[in-house]
Amino acid sequence: MIYALRVFAAQLHTALVLTTTYRAEMILWALSGTLPIILMGVWGEAARTGAMPYTPVEMVRYFVAVLVVRQLTFVWVIWEFEEEVVTGRLSSLLLRPIDPVWNYVANHLAERLARLPMIALLVGLCFWLHPEAIFVPSPAVAATALGVTALSFIVRFLLQYTLAMACFVVERASSLESLSFIAFVFLSGMLAPLDLYPAWVANLAAWTPFPYFVYVPAQILVGADVDVPRAVGLLFVWGALLLIAQRWAWRRGVSRYSAMGA
C-alpha cells in the first residue's frame, strides 16, 4: 500500500510538471470552458423580464458557480485512453506495478491544481462585469460544495472511463462520449437551471447522474436549498454501478487486448 502511494505521488508530481510546462495548452482548455460566462449574460437579461423564478443577480451567481464546477469536474480520460489503445502505448502502462487508471487520475488532479489560478481570474472577471452579484459562501457551504463537487468528478470520471473500455472493441470509443455529452449538456444544468425545465424533464433528470455533475454542486455553492444527503446517496449509487461495470469491462478488455499480441 505504501509503495503504491509512493508510485502515485511520483506520477502526480510528473503530471504536475508536464502540465505546468505545457501551461499554454492548459490555458486554452480552461478558456474553452467559459460558455457559462456567455450564458450568464443571456439568462441575466432574460431574468430582468421577471418571467422566471430567478432575479438577474441570482442568475449571475448561478452561472459563476457553474463556471467553477465545470472547471473542476472536466474529464477527458476517454480520449487519452483511446489514443493509448490505438497507438499501443497501453502495453507499457500494463507493465507498471499499479493499475493504469492511476496515471489518468494523476493527470487530471495535476491539471486541476494548475488550473486554479485561471479559475480565480475567470471568477474575478465575472464579478468585475457584475459587481452586484459578488458573494462569498460560508466555510460550511464552501466545504459541502467542494465535497459534492469532488464526488461529482469521481463519478463523471468513472462514467467516461467505463465508456472508454469500448476501445477494446471499436477503434473510436470517443463517439460514445459524444452521445453522452448530449445528455450531459441538456440535463446537467449547464445551459440553464433545471428549475426552468418542464417538471417531467427535471424529475427524470434527477434519477440520472447528470444534474449532480453541475446543477447540484452549483446550487449548493450559491446557498440554495438542496437535499445534500439524497444527492450524495445517488452519486454513491451511480459510482458503485459504474465501478462494477468498469472493472468487468476492464478484465474482459485486457484479455482481448493481450490476445491480440499486446
N, C-alpha and C positions, 0 to 999 in steps of 0.2 A: 504494500500500500504506500509506504513512504517512498519507495523507489519510483512508483508510478506518479506520485505527486511531484517528485523532482523532475521527472521527464516532462510532465505537463508544464511545470514552471519554466523549464528551458524552452519549450515550444512557445509559450506565451511571450517570453522575452524576445525570442527570434521574430515572432509575428509582429510585435510592437515596433521593433527596429525596422522591419520591412515596411510597415505601414507609415511610419514617420519619414522613411526615406522617399517613398512614393506619395508624399502628402498632397501633391498637386492633384493626383488622381482621386485621392480621398475627398478633397475639397469639392471636386466636380461631382462626385457621387452624393455628397451632402447637399449640394445646391440642386441636384435633380429631385430632391425630396421636399422642395419648397412649394408644392402645389397648395398646401393649406394657407399660405400667405395670400395667394390669389383668391381662393375660396372665401377667405376671411373678409376681403373687400366686397365680394359679390353678395354673400349672405348678410353681411353687416348692413349693406344698403337695403336689402330686402326686408330686414328686421325693422327698418325705420318706418315701414308702412303700418306696422302694428298688427299685421295679419298672421303672426306666428307667436308661439309661446316664449320667444326669446327677445330680449332687448338687444340693441346694437352692441352694447358693452358685453353682455353675456355671450353673444355670438363671437365677438373678437376673442374673448378669453377662451372659449371652447376651442377655436382653431389654433390658438397659441399652444394649448395643451395637446392638441392633435399633432402639431408640428413636433413637439418634444417627444411624444410617444412614438411617432413614426420613425424619428431619427434613431431612437433607442432600440426599436424592435425590427429594423430592416434585416432581412435574411437573404442570402444569395448562395447557400450551400449547394443547391441543385445544379447550378451552372459550374461550380468548382468541381463537384464530384463527377459530373458528366464529362468534363474535359479530361479528367484524370483516367476515367474508364476508357474513353475513346483513344487517348494517346498512349495508354498502357502504363502511366505513371502510378496507378493504383498498386501495381505489383510491388514497388519499392516500399510503399506505405504498409503493405501487409507484412513486410519483414520486420517492422518495428515492434518493440516489446509491448506497446499498448494499442488499443483499438484506434483505427484511423480517424474516428469521429472526433477524438480529442484534438487532432490537428485542425479540424474545421472550427471547433469550439474556440480554440486559442486564437485563430484568425479573426473570428467575429468579436471576441472580447477585446482584443488589441485594437481593432478598428473603432469600437465604442469609446475606448479611452482616448484615442487620438482625435475622435470627432467632438469631444466635449467642448473645446473652445469654439468650434464652429457653431454648435448648438447655442451656446451663450450669445454669440454675435447675432444669430438669426432671431433669437428671442428679444434681444436688445433692439433690433431693427423693428420688430413688430410693435414693441412698446413705444418706440420713438415715433412711429406712424400713428399710434393710438394711445397717447399717454393716459387718457381717461380710463383705460382698461387695465392699468397696472395692478397686479395683485401678487401677494406673497402668501403661499399656503402655510398653514401652521406646521410645526415639526411632525405632529401626528398624521396630518393629512399627507404631507410630503412622503413620509415613511410608508404609509399604506399604498399610496400611488406608485412609489418606486418598487415595492414588493410585488404588487399585482402586475406592473409592467415587466419586471424580471420573469415572473411566471408566464406571462403572455409571450415573451421572447422565447422561452424554453419550448412552449407548446407549438409556436409557429415554426421554430427550428425543427422540431420533431415532425411536423406536418410536411415541410419541404424535404427533409431528409428521407422520410418514408417514400414520398413520390420519387425521390432520386434513385431509389432501388430499381425502378423501371429501366435504368440504364443498362442493367444486366440482360435485358430482354430486347429493348429497342435502342436505336442509336441516339435519338434525341428525346430524352425524358423531359426536357425543359418545356415541351409543348403542353405537358400535363400541368405544369406550374402556370402557364398562360391561362388555362381553363380555370384553375383555382383562383388566379388573380382577379378574374372577372367577378367571381363570387365575393372575393375579399373587398374589391372596390365598392360594391353596392351594399354589402351587409356589414361592413366594419365600422361605418360611421365616418369614413374618411371624406366622403363627398358632402355629407350633411348629417346632422344629429338624427339618430333613429327615431326621436320623438316626432319628426316631421314626416315619417313614412306612414303608410296605411297601417292600421293596428295589426292586421293579419300578417303583414310582412315583418313587423317588429317582433311579434310573438314567435313567428317561425325562426327568425334570425337568432332569437335568444337561446335556442337549443343548439345552435351551431357554434363553433369556436370563434367565428369571425368578429362579432361585436366585442369580444374580450381582448382582441388584438389592438384595438384603437379606442372605440367608443367608451367602454367601461373605465379603463385607466384614465382617459382624458376627463371624464365626468368626475372621477374621484379627485383628480388634481385641482379642478376648479371648485371643489367643495359641494358638488351636487349630492343629493340623497341617492346612494347606491347600495344595493344589497350585496355587500362585500363577501359574506360567507357563501352565498349562492354562487357568485362569480368565481371565487377560489375553488369551490367544490366542482363546478363544471370544468374549470381548467384542469384540475387534477384528473377528472374522469377522462377527458379528451387526451390528456398527456399519457395516461396509462394505456389507453386503447392504441394510441399511435406508437408508443414504445413497443408494445407487444407485436403490432403489425410490422414495425421496422425490423425488429430482431428476427422475426420469422423470415421476412423477405431477404434480410442480410445473409442468413445462413444458406438459404437456397441460392441466392445470387452469387455468393462467393464460391460455392461448389460448382456452379455453372461456369463462372469466370476461370477458375482453376482448371476445369476440364478442357478449356479452350487453349491451354498451354501457357497461361499467365504465370 
